[in-house]
Amino acid sequence: MSRLTADWLPDDTPWEKLMWLTKDELRKQCVKWSLPATETKATLRQQLLDYQRAHTTEVRLCPLRLRFPSPDETEYGSSTEPTLPIVFVEDLSTFRVCFKMRFTFGSHQVMYPGGNVAEFSEIQVEFTNKPYCSCWNHFLDDIPCLHVEYILRKVFNCPEPLLWQGAFRTSELE
């Protein structure tokens, strides 16, 4: 599994868990949030924590995932099916729910290495701050299923670190 790089860290990053960040990487983050960047490593981490407590307005529904799989470790990456049939897209956003979409995939088969084939009937993905898929794999793994990853990659052209999050903040969806 790869880990999150210091170049892409949102303001709700659990700084106390990122002991592997170097002093230079912490400095970059401090500069990004307009904080003084001339202190020790422990002080820089504390500044980032204090900033986070004072400025984070929206709580992520699942903890920020700091480590994520390489492409061949995912269901999408290990399959040989490059495109999936999206047959219907609904925008369910309202004034109370900022972003909500439903994607319906038609019946399809996915082939995996070793000749294993999975058959899916109609699958629906509700995409909100916490994506939900009606497929059975969605509940088995800690990483997004094939359908959620497909939507993130092919429909939303999502940056790599966001692909592996279990939940998104509204600012990340906009």
Secondary structure, DSSP 8 states (H G I E B T S, - for coil): -EE--TTS--TT--GGG-TT--HHHHHHHHHHTT----S-HHHHHHHHHHHHHHH--S--SS----EE--GGGSHHHH-S-----EEEEEE---SSSS--EEEEE-SEEEE-GGG-EEEE-SEEEEESSS-EE-SGGGGT-SS--HHHHHIIIIIS---HHHHT-SS--HHHH-
